[in-house]
C-alpha cells in the first residue's frame, strides 16, 4: 500500500459535510486507512494505485457525484 494525502480545495467551506461523510466517500473510492488530518478537510489514505492523476480524478468524481459541486483534489 502507498500512503497519500489528498488536499481538497473548495470543500466544506460552510461546514455542511461531516468528517464521517467525507470518510465514507473515500471508502466508496476503494481507499483504505483513511483519516482526516487535524480537523482539516485534507485526507491521508492508502491505496495500491500509483497514478496520482487517476487517484485525484476518482476523488473529484466521487465528491461531485455526492455533493453536486466540484472539489479540486491535489495528491
Order of alpha helices (4+ residues) and beta strands (2+ residues): beta-alpha-beta-beta-alpha-beta
